[in-house]
Amino acid sequence: MLPAWLETVSAPILQVTEAPTVEALHGELLRQWGSSEVWRLSYGLHSVVVKRGTDGQADEAGAYERFVVPLGLPAPELIHRHRDGEGGVLVLADVGRVTLEQEPTAEGFVAGAELLATIRGRSVDGSSEFPPERVKEMAGRIGRIGFDLAPLTEALAGLHREVPAAVVHGDFVPKNLVTDGTRWTAIDWPGAYLAPHLSDLYTLVRDAVALGHDREPIVARYLDATGADPALVDRQLLVGGGCFYLVALTFIVEEGLRTIPESKDWIDGLLTELEDVVGALA
């Protein structure tokens, strides 16, 4: 049974899929978390992806307006948006049926690095939204960090002096990298922001290594695609890792414990990884 909230966006869905009625659509639930629900709706050869988000997932359309559309980023086309007091609903182009999470090949992770190079290569106006002082602010919100974050703060400040801010996807992980067999696309953009670090490359490499893949070809592909200095990218990776862990821990403490109860079991591991990254920067 399709969810009742689809009625709010039924007109654009029927127009794109050419279905005569909502009841004629075939629905496939792709993902359901506490703050988001994603469906593929199809009729014959036509399909769309529809996403409903609340809390931190509610304003993904804002990321489309700020970054995706003006910069032509590799993301699904936004067909329609609807916002009400309960959250937001997006109707998106269906860009593929296979994620890197489903088929976690070494080639797929290398392709992800190339995709990230495209995203980072788009010049954007605006200042960083992750300044050095945000490290202390987020640590205070998390409230359980018992080690010194000064090496991360100092390294982040150094990047702000050396590197212009670029788009950070914010959740550049295998479940959000989709292929149609020809090209790769990044989905799920509500956490996008501007910063000089490389948390997206960090999370891509982190997941690849956890699956037994070699780190080097992934980083090498990013370096080849961007022409960036390897030493600088190494620092961007470590700082990006630290920033990723701060964002993840803040999410868990302020939202995840309510919307994803099992996220409480992630906290200790994330704190350990954060401490390791800060130690590497010291």
C-alpha positions, 0 to 999 in steps of 0.5 A: 500500500502506498503512503497517504502523503503521496497525494500531496505530489500526485499530479507531478508523479502522474505527469512524469510516469504517465500513469492514469491514477495513483492506484495504477502505480507500482510502489517500491519502498527503498528506504525508511528511517525515522526522519525520511522515507523514500519510494520508487514509483513506476508505471510501465517504463516510466519511474520517479523517486519520491522522498519525504523528509522531516527534521534534518531531512526536511529541506533537501530542496534548499540544497538543490536551490543553493548548490545542485541546480546552479552548479550543475552537480551530479544529482537527480533532477528535482521535478517537484517539491512540496513543503508543509508543517510536517516536512518536505516531499521531493519528486526526483528523477530516477537515476538508477537502481543499483547503489554502491552499497548493493554492489561495493566493487573496487571500481565503484569506489574509484568511480565515487572518487571521480564523482567527488572530484567533479563536485569539488571542482565546481567553483562556488561563491560563499564562505565556509560554513564549518569555521574553526570555532565550530569545532568547540561549539559542536563539542559542547553540544555533544558533551562527552568528548574527553580529549583535546580537539586543539589539533583539529581546530588548528588544522582546520584553521590552516585549511581555511587559509590555504584552500577555498571552500567547496561543496561538501555533500555531507553523507558521501557513503555507498548507499548514496551513490547510485549508478544506472550502469553508465554513470554515477550520481550522488543522491540525498543532499540535505546535509550539503554545506561549504567547507575546505575539508574533504570529509566526503573523500574520507567517508568514501575511503573509510567505507572502502577500507572496511570492506577490504578494498585498497585505499590508494587507488581511490585517493589516486583517482581523486588526485588525478582528477583534480590535480591537487597536491597529495600532501594537502589532500592528506591533511584535508582528509584527516580534517574532513574525518574529524569534521565528519565525526563531529557532525555525526555525533551531533546528529545522534545526540540531538536527533538520532537518539529520538529518530533512530534509537539504535544510534546510541550504540554508534557513539563510543565507536565514533568517539574512538575514531574521532580521537584517532584522527585528532591524534594523527593531526597532533 
